[in-house]
Amino acid sequence: MKLIKKALKFLKEHGLKRFTRRLFTYPLERVKIELSKRRHVFRPYLNKKEIRYIIGQMREKPLISILMPVYNVPPEFLEKAIHSVINQYYPNWELCIADDCSTNQDTRITLQKFAALNSRIKVTFLDANVGIAEATNAAAKTATGDYFSFMDHDDELTHDALFETIKAIKNHGVDLVYSDEAVINPQGLILNIHFKPDFNFELFLSHNYITHFVTVKREIFFKVNGIETKYNGAQDYQFLLKVIRETKKIHHIPRVLYYWRAIPSSSASGFAAKPYADKAGKMALEDFVKKENLKAEVFYSRFPYIYQMRWKIEKEPLVSIIIPFKDKAYLLERCVLAIHQKTNYKNYEILAVSNNSMEKETFDLVTELTREKKIRFLEFNEPFNYPNINNFAVGKARGKHLVFMNNDIEVVTPDWIELMLEHSQRPEIGAVGALLLYPGDYRIQHAGLVVGISNYAGHVHHSVQYGAPGFMAKLVSIQAVSAVTAALMMVEKKKFQMVGGFNKDFAVGVNDVDLSLRLMYQGFRNIFTPYAVALHRESATRGLEDTPEKIKRFESELALFRKMHQKILEAGDPYYNPNLTQIGTLFEVASAAEMKRWREKQRNECALKYP
């Protein structure tokens, strides 16, 4: 509540534009301050000479047509945009410009000048103002390239943008390529950087995180009928939604190849620039849902340009909630009562599993709670082993879907089961995790895990205040993640059993990340939903891992985990970004040493392919 009041005060004092810009960067001010000191993020891993050598080694050099709609742009920005294309290391390009009947004569004169100077620049002057969508289509009609790239009239490309794009197309055989991007002000100073994940379907259904720099195969552009006018403001989002219906061959280049200039008329400057785009984005998603025959409905969220997809729950299946415990009756009572009192979903059962409980207070509570028909008490009186306890309970569970819940959890959202079940029921989804908060100050304990942090896994956005949108709105967006915590996790029973359940070799920790990854290896996507919220009194039951014995056991489990999951630890979490640090969990920029190792890896891969 305190954060909301602070946000409203900021909105009142500074206006909607500055509020929106701050919204999408909070709480990452530290990253922005450090960017001026961390230019290593933008340093190419190959120099100009090496890039030219690799281009010379390519047997085929596909033509890239860059489509650029233009309308009344200041000549200085237009010139920078065109020069950034002319200065590309990759030579086989054409720039196809459609002027949307500009009334600014300086804009037209600038276009005529460049068309006369360079035969690779094609300019079409439209007789009427038709809007950005039709202007882009007009540019496409003049294009002869194998691939189409999209560029705004006031933005800029890095010198290696087309080289990196073609290299990705040739190496991975893909139809759609996108890169990271930086937002710059009119003077060219960096305001923010969008370090994106590899393709994340659920995140893309939440908002258009891809934006720039996009390249798509020519055949697909025309197959989906190009850009549609009725979605102006979100025409690029709707276009990409059509593209992903046609191809799954999508590749992300984790490098900043595009500079998106934030001027008053650009959506980079905030929601106030194009308020109609929010409605157009929702329309685009609704069109996607209809054409894909998805049993889902699209809703606005609390934030502009962010949407919530709600999936219809089929047949209200029984959900089994498994809660291991050892004494501490007050925790169990609070956990169970919160479920009974706050849960809207009716078809659930609770399996509370006692592991060597001894206190009279515990057994008195068991007797009292047993009067409730929805709860069963089981005993597993063997040495503590989290996988064994839960695997035992799964064998007793009658539900089609399983919820693994710590006894120190207190659910908050009344429809928390529905919000998790709507994803768990989907055939392609594995584990589903919720947003977990520390009680008292409501700071974030769990919002998905990134594999590779500290050579294991880390809770991203840890300790960030609840209510903040987070890095690139990830705290308010449903998204695929590599792993979620089993403090509150839902998974379909048959999928859980398919991968062999929890691994008993991870007796205390690591087991939830291991399960998540084994589900991912089987082709399932794990999901984090920020809409299902619970309080988590972390480590209230077993305490912290701070004794010599516990530390030794945890290090042993980590060693086994690293051996079993070496491949993803080396490759990196696909839902993270190598430009972000592997040390912290607040999406901070990687250190110079980390970036040096990543650049060396990229150089070695190039050396193998182009000796």
N, C-alpha and C positions, 0 to 999 in steps of 0.2 A: 504494500500500500504506500509506503514511504517513497519507493522508487517511482510509482505512478504519479504521485503528487509532484515529485521533482520533474518528471517528464512534462507534465501539464504546465508547470511554471516555465520551463524552457520553451515550450511551444508558444505560450503567450508572449514571452519576452522577445523571441527571436524569429517567429514566423514559421510557416509550414515547411519552406524549402530547407532552412538550416536544420530544423528538427528532423526531417527525413534523412538528410545526409548524415547527421549524427547517429540516427537510429541504426543505420546499416554499417556503422563502423564501431559503435560501442560494443564491448569495452576494450577496444584495441588501440587506444591512443598511444600506448607505448610503442607499438609496432610502427605507427606512422612517424613518431619522433625518431626512431632509430633508422628509418629507411635512408635518411640522408647520409648515415654513417655506414650503410650496408649495401653499397652499390654492387657487391659481388652477386646479388640476386639477378642483376641484369647482364652480368658478364657472360658472353657466349663461351661455350666449351670448345669451340673451334674458331680459329682466326680466319680472316678473309681469304688468305692464300689456301688454307686447308679446305675451306668450303668450295672454292673454285676448282680445286683438284678433284673433290668428290663429285661435283657436278659434271666435270669432264669424264669421269669414269662411268657415268650413267649411260646405259645403252639407249634408253628412251627418255625423252624429256617432254612430258605432257605439257600442253599449252594450258595455262591458267588464265581464265577471263575474270577480271576483277570488275564487279558490277557496282557502279556508284551513281545513285540518284542525287541530283544537285538542285538546290533551290535557294536563291538569294543569300548564299553564304558569303561572309566577308572574304575578299580576295586573299588576304594574308593567310587565312586558315585553309582555303582551297589550294593555294600554292604549296603549303606544307604537306597537305594530303597527297597531292600529285607527285611532288618531289620524293616523298617516301616510297612511292611505287617505282619511279624512275631509278632510284638508287638501290633497288633490289639486287642481291648477289645472283639470284636465279634469273636467267635472262629470258626464258620463254614465257612471256606474259603479254597480255593486252589489257588495256584499261578502257572499259566500255562505260561511257558516261551518258546519262540521259538528263538533260536540263529540263526541269519541270516548269517551263515557261516563266523563268525568272524575270522579275521587273527591275532588278538591280543590274544596270548595264555593265557595271564593273565585273560582276560575276560572269556575264556572257563574254566580255572582252577577254577575261582571263582564260576561259575555256577555249576560245578561238585561238589564242596565242599558243597554248600547249598543243592543240590539235595540229597546228601548222609546223610545230617544231619536232614532233615525234610521231612517226607513222603508226606506232603501237597504241596510240591514244585515239579512240573513236568517240566522237561527240555527236549526239543527236539532240536537236533543239525541238521540243514538243510545242505544238501550236496552242495547247490549252493546259491549264494547271490540273493535273489528274491525281495528285497525291503520291506519297512515297511508294506505295505498293505498285501502282501502274507504271510509275517512272522506273522502278527496278525491273519490271517485266519488259519495258521498252528497251532498256539497256541489254537485257538478256537476248532479245531478238537480233541484236547486232553481234553477239558473241559467237565465236567459233571454237572456243576452248573445250578441252576434255573435262575440265572442272571449273566450277563457278565459285569465286570468293566474293564476300560481301563487305563493303566498306562505306562508312558514312563520309559525307563531303568535308567534314572538319576534323577528322581523326587522322592518325598516322600509324604506319607500319614500321616495325624494326627492319633493319637491312636484311636479316636472315629469315623473315617471316615466310616467304614463298619457298625458300630452300627447305626449311623445317617441315612445311606442309607437304611438299612433294616427297621428301624423304619418308615421312610417315605413311603416305599413300603407297609408296613402293615397298616399304618394309613390311607393312601390315595388311595390305590389300583391302583398304577400307573405302567406304563410300561417303562418310561424313567425318570431318576433322574439325576440332576446335582447340583453342589455346587459352592460356591465362591472359589477363589484360591488366593494364594500369589506368586509373582514372586521373586525368591531368586537368589543370585549370587553363584558362586562356593563354597564360604565359608559358605553359608547358611544364609547370612544376607538378610533381606527383602528389595527388590527394589521397589515394588509396590504391590498393592492389587486390585484385580478385584471384586468389590462388584456388583453383578449382579441383574437384575430385575427378577421377575417371568417370565414365558415364554412369550416372546414378538415376535410375528410372523414377524412383519415388520422389527424390529431391526435385527432379524436373517437373513432376506433376504438382509440386508445391510452388515452384516459381521458376522462371527462366534464368537459371544460373549460368547457362552457356553463353549467351549474348554474342561476344566477339572472341576471336577471329574465326569465322566459320567458312569452311570450304565444303562443297557438296558436288557429287558427280553430276555431270550435265544431264544424263538420261533421267535421273531422279527428279531434278528440278522441273523438267517438262512433264514427267509422269504425274507429278502432284499438282500440275497446273500453276506452278510458280507462286507468286505472292498474291494474297486476296485483299481487296480494298476494304471490305466491310470490317476487317480487324485492325484498321489503322490505329497505331499506338501500341499494338501487340502483334503486328503483322509478322515480325520475325519469330515470335513464340509460336504462332499458329503454323507458320511454314515448317518450323522444326518438328512440331508435333506430327505434321503430315509426313515428314521425312522418316521419323522413327517408326512409322507404321510400315514403311517400305523396306527398311534395312536395319539390321542389327550390327552391321559392320561400322562401328563408331570408335573413333580414337581421340584421346585427349593428349595434347602436347603440353607438358608441365613447364612451360616457359612463357614469359611475357612477350608476346609478338605484336601486341596491339595497344595503342594509346587512345583511349576514349576521352574526348575533350568535353569537359563539363562547362557548357555555356547555357544561358537562360533558356534557350529553346530545346536543349538536349535533355533526355530522360536521365542522363548521367548526373545532372544537377539536382535531381530530386523529384518527388511526387508532384509538386506544384507545376512543373513544366508541362506534364501531360497527364492530368487527372483522369482523362477518359481512357487511358491505357489500362487502368485497373479493371474496368468493366469489359474492355475488349479481351483482356487476358482470361477472364472467367468464361467469356463466350467461346474462346478458342478451346479451352479445356472441355467445356460442355459438348462442343462439336466432336472432339476427340473421343469422349466417352460414348457418344451416340454411334459413331462410325466403328468403334471397336467392340460395340455391344457389351460394354462393361456394366455390371450391376453396381453402379456407383453414382453419387451425386456430388456436385462441386459447391463449396461454400466459400464465402469471403472469410478471411481471418481478421485478427485485430490490427494487422499491419497491411499497408498498401502493397500490391503486387504479390502477396503471399496468399495461397489458397489451401483449403483443406478438402481432400477427397475422402468422402465417407462411403464405404463399401457396404452393400446390403448383406446382412448376416443370414445365412441359409439354415433354416430348420431349428434354430436355437439349440445347438448341441449341448450336452452336459459338459461342464468345465470342472475339473478336479483341481482343487487348490491344496498343495502339499506344503505343510509347515513343520519343519523339524524344530525340536526344542529340547532344552535341558533345564528344568526348573525355571527360575525367574518368572513366576506366575503372572506378575504384573505386566510383563511384556506380552506374553501370550494372550492375556485377557484383553489388553488394548488392541492387539492385532485382530483377534477374532471379532470383537465387538464392532470394530470399525467396518469390517466386511459385512456383518449382519445389518448394521444401521445405515450404511452409506451406499450399499451396492444396489443398483437398479435391476440388474440382470437376475433373473429368478432361478435359472436352471444351473445351479452349482452345488458342489459338495466340498467339504473341507476334510482333509486327512491330516490330523495333527499327530506327528510322530515323536514320541518320547524316546530320547536317547540317554538312558541311565539317569533319569530323574530320581531324586531321593527325598525331596522336601514335602512335608505334609501339606503345605499350602498349595503345592502343585496338584496333588491328587484330589484335594478338596475342589479346586477349580475344575479339574477334569470331570468330577462327578456333577458339578453344577452345569457345565457346558454341554454335557452329554444329553441333557434334556432337550436340546435343540436337535431336530431331526437331520439337519443338513451337515452335522459334524460327526466324524468317527475318530476315535483315538486308537492309535497303534503303538506298539512298543518294539523298539529295536535296540536291545541292550547289549550292544557290542562296542568295542573301542570306537571313538568318534572317527568316522570316515564319511564325509558329506556325500560323495557319489553312492556309496553303499546304502546309506539311509534313504536317499531319494529314489534310487533304483528299486529298492525294496517296496517303497510306497507306490511307485508307478505300477508294480505288479498287482497291487490291491485296488488301484484306481479304476473307477467305472467310466470316467469321462472320455470323450473323444479328444479333448484338448486338456493340456496340463498347465498349471501355473505353479512355478517354484517360487516360494515366498519365505523370506526370513521372518522369524518371529519378532524382529524389531522394526517391521514395516507397519505403517498405518496409512491405509488408502485414503485419498482425499477426493478424487473425482468420482461422482456417483456412477457414471457410465464407464468406469475404467475397464471392466471386462469387455464391453462392446468395442471400446477403442482399441483394444489389443486383439480381440477375437476377429474383428473384421479383416485383419492382416493374417493372423495365424491360419485362418480357414483357406486362404488363397493357396493353390497348389504349388506355386513357385516360392513361397515364403517359408523360412525356417523359424528361427527364434525371434520373438518380439520383446523389446524392452521398453520400459516406461521412464518418465522423468522423475528422478528421486531427489528430494530436497532434505537438507538438514533442518530439523525442527528449531524453532526459535527465530533465527534470522532468515530462514528460507533461502539459503544459498544452495547452489547446485552440487549434489554429490554424484549423480550419474545422468549423463545425456548421451550415452553411447561410448564405446571404447575404440581407440585407435591402436592397432597392432604395430609394434615397433618402437613405441615410446619406451625409452630406457631399455631397449632390447627385449621388451616384453609387451606390455600394453598399458595404456593410460586413459583415465577418465577425462575426456576433453571438456572444456569450460568448467572445470572443477572450481568450486567456490565463487563462481560468478553469481551475482544477485538474480534471483528469479524475477522474470519480467523483462529482462534484457533480451534483445533478439539474437545476440551472439554474432560470431563471425559469419558473414554472408548469410545472415538470418537462419543459421542452423539450429538455434534454440527454439525456433517457432515453426520448423518445417519437418514434416514426416520425411524420413530418408532411409536409405540402405546404409548399414554400417557393417564392419567386419565382425564385431562382437558386442554383446550386451551382458550386463550383470545378471546373475541368477538370484540376486536379492529380490528381484521381481521380474520374472521371465515367463512368457507363455510360448508353448510350442505344441504342435499337433502330436498326439501320442504315437501315431504310426511313423512319423518322421524321426521322433526321438528314438524309437526302437530301431529304426532302419540304420542309424549310425552307431548303435550299440549303447545308447544311454551315456551317463556320465562315466568318465574313466576313473576307476578306483585308485589308480596310481597317483592321482592328485587329491590326496586325502582332505586337505583343508582349502587351499587356494588354487587358482589357475584353472580349475575344472570348468567354470562357465565360459571362459575364453576358448578353452580347448574344444568344448562342445560346439560353440558358435562356429569355430573354424571348420570343424568336421562337417557341420551342416553346409557351410559354404562350399567346401570341396565337392560335395554331392550335387552342387548346382542350385542350392537354395539361397535366397537372399535373406539376410537378417535385417530387421527393421527396428529403428528407434522412432517412437511417437512421442512428441512433447505434450500431447493432449491428455494422456493418462498420467496423472500426478499422484505421488505418494510421498509421505515423510519416511525417512530412513535414519534410525538411530544407529549408525554404522558401528559395528564391532561391540554392540551392547551385550551380546550373548557370550562371545568367546574372548573378548578383549582384544587389544592390539597385538600385532606380531612383533613384540619387542624384547622377548627373553632370548638368551643364547640358543635354547632348544628350538624355539619357534623359528628363529632366524635361520638356523641350520636346516630345518625341515623345509622352509620356504625356498631356500637356495637350491636344495636338492630337487624340488618340484620345478623350479625355473630351469635348471639344467636339462631336465627331461623335456620340458616344454620347448626349449630352444632347439633341441635335437629333433623333435617331432615336427616342428613348424619352421624349420630353417629356411625353406624356400620363400615363404611370405615375409619373413623377417629380413631377408636379403633383398627381395624385390620391392618391399615397401607396401604399406596399406593402400589398396586401390582407391579407397574413399578419403584419403588424406592427400598430401602433396609434398614432393621432395624439397620444395622451397621453404617448407615449414619445419621448425625444429623437432628433433626426436628427443629432446630433453624435457621441455615443458608441455603443458596441455592447454595453453591459451591461444593457440594458433599464432605463435610468434615466429618471426622470420628466422630461418636457419642461420647458424653461425657461419663465418667464413670457412672454418675447417670442415663443417658438414657439407657446404656447397662445393668445396674443393674435391671432396671424395665423390660427390655425385657427378661433377663434371668429368672427373677421371673415368668413372664408369661409362659415361656417354662416349667419351673419346675412345675407350677400348672397344666398345661395341661398333663404332664407326671403323676402327682399324681392322676389325675382323671382316667386315663386309666390303670395305674399300681399302685393301692393303696397299 
